[in-house]
């Protein structure tokens, strides 16, 4: 059964004795025989431990990785579009050039993850932890970053137009040259953030805290700017 796709399959009465499952794919809807443990068979699915594994270049479109441990994993250039990555742990993972468009990363931990030039367009990163993450030139257009932790993150020349950063913590983050056109930064913490040459045209800065932020050469023309704390 190596590389088999058993997502949503009912295998309650299947005979799995002696069967190998290397790189087979399952999800939370897969029903296994009693006492069978899918987490130790080398499969791809939710809750599996992939810590420090080399998964670079692999295609995981639509895969269920809910709660998976990807700490320190090499995911360079991976296709992770439309994947379920809720609460997954990507601490110190290498996601350079990975495609995560439309993925659900709600509550995921990406602390110190390496994401330069990654595609995170239209991803759900609600309450995700991206502290100290490297996101230079990453595409985060229309991403939902509500309540996300981005303190000390490197977002230089990042693409964040129309992103929702409501209540996000961007303290000490580097947004130099970033495009935040029409982004929603309502209530965001931008204390001591570096916004040199950032584009904030039509951004919503209502009740955003820009105390000691560096806005040198930034384009700041937008909604509710007068109610931001500068």
N, C-alpha and C positions, 0 to 999 in steps of 0.2 A: 504493500500500500504506500510505498514511498512516493511522495509528491502528489498523493491523492487529495481531492477536494471533498471534504466531508462536512462542510458548513451546512448547518440546519438538518443534518442527517440523523435519523433515529437508528442507532446501532445497539440498542438494548439487548437484542438476541443474537448479535453477531459473534462469531468465533474469532477471537483476536489472539489466541495463543500462538506464539512464535512469529507473529506478524511484525514487520518493521514499518515504522511510520516516519522515516526521515523526510523532513520538509513537507509533510502533509499539512493541510490547512483545516482548521476547525474554528468554531465560534461558540458563543455562549448558548446558542440554540442546539448545538450538537449534543445528542444523548448517548452516553457511553454505557457499556456493560458494567454491572456492579463491581466495585473494587478496582476498576481500570483507572489508572492515573495518566491523563494525557500530558501532564506538565513535565514528564521526565522522558519523553519519547523522541525528542528532537523535532517536534512539530512547531508550526507557526500558529499562534492563537493567543487568547486572553490569559493574563496571569503568568505567562511563561518567563523564565529567567534567561535573558540574552546578554547578561552583563559581560562587557569586554569582547563580545563576539564580532567577527568581521562579516557584515551583511552588506557591504558596499555594492552598489549597482543593482541590487535585487528589486523586483517588481512586486509590490504589495497592495495594488489598487483595491480599495474597498475592504481590506482585511480588518478583522477584529483583534486589536491589541489592547483591549481594555485592561488597565492595571498591570501591564507588562513591565518587567524590569529591563531597561535598555541602558543602564548606567555604563558609561565608557564605551558603548558599542560604536563600531564604525559603520555609519549609514550614509556615507558619501554617495551622492547621485542616486539615491533610492527613490523609487516611485511610491510615495505614501499618500497619493491622492485619495480623498474620500474615506480615509481610514478612521476607525474608532480608537483614539488614543487617550481617552479620558483617564485621568489619574495615573497615566504611565510615567515612569521615571527615566528621564533622559539626562540626568546629571553627568556632566563631562562628556556627553556623546558628541560624535563628529557627524554633523548633518550638512556639511558643505555641499551646496548645489543640489540638495534634496528637494523633491517636489511634494509639498504637503498641501496643495491647493484643495480647499473644501474639507480638510480634515477636522475632526473634533478633538481638541486638546484641552477641554475643560478640566481644570484642576491638575493639569500635568505639571511635572517638575522638569524644567529645562535649565536649571541653575548651572552656570558656567558652560553651557552647551555651545558648540561651535557651529554657527549657522550663516556664515557669509554667503551672499547670493542665493540663499534658499528661497523657494517660492512658497509663501504663506498666504497667498491671495485668498480672501474669503474664508479663512480658517476661524474656528471658534477657540479662542484662548482665554475664555472667561476665567478669572481667578488663577490663571497659570502663573508659575514662578519662573521668571526669566532673568532673575538677578544675576548680574555679571556675565550674561550671555553675549556672545559675539554675533551681531546681526548686521554687520556692515553690508550695505548694498542689498540687503534682503528685501523681498517684495511682500509687504504687509497691507497692500491696498484692500480696503473694505473688510479687514480683519476685525473680529470682535475681541478687544483686549480689556473689556470691562473689569475693573478691579484687579488687573494683572500686576505682578510685581516685576518692575523693570529697573530697579535701582542699580546703578553702576553698569548698566548695559551699554554696549557699543552699537549704536544705531546710525553711525555716520553714513551719510548719503543714502539712508534707507528710504524706501518708498512706502509711505503711510497715508496717502491721500484717501479720504473718506473712511479712515479707520475709526473705530469707536474705542476711545481710551478713557471713558468715563470712570473717574475714581481711581485711575491707574497710578501706581507709585513709580515715578520717573526721576526720583531724587538722585543727583550726581550722574545721571545718564548723559551720554554724548550723542547729541542729535545734530551735530554739525553737518550742514548741507542736506539735511533730511527734507523730504517733501511731505508736509503735513496739510496740504491743501484740503479744505473742507473736512478736516478731522474733527472729531468731537472730543475735546479735552475738558469737559465739564468736571470740575472738582478734582482735577488731576494734580498730583504733587510733582512740581517741576523745580523744587528748591535746588539751587546750585547746578541746575542742568546746563549743559553747553548747547546752545542753539545758534551758534555762529553760522550765518548764511542760510539758516533754515527757512523754508517757505511755509508760512502760516496763513496764507491767503484764505479768507472765509472760514478759518478755523473757529470753533466754538470754545472760548476760553472762560466761560462763566464759572466764577469761583475757583478757577485754577490758581495755584500758588506758585508764582514765578520769583519768589524771594531769592535774591543773589544769583539769578540765572543770567547767563551770558547771551545777550540777544544782539551782539554786534553784527551788523550787516544783514540781520534777519528781516524778512518781509512779513510784517505783522499787520494785516488788515483783515479784520473778520468780525464775527458775531460775539457780542458780549465782552469785548476786550476791556471796556471801561469797568467791568465788574470783576476783572481778574486782580489778584493780589500781586503787585510787582514791588 
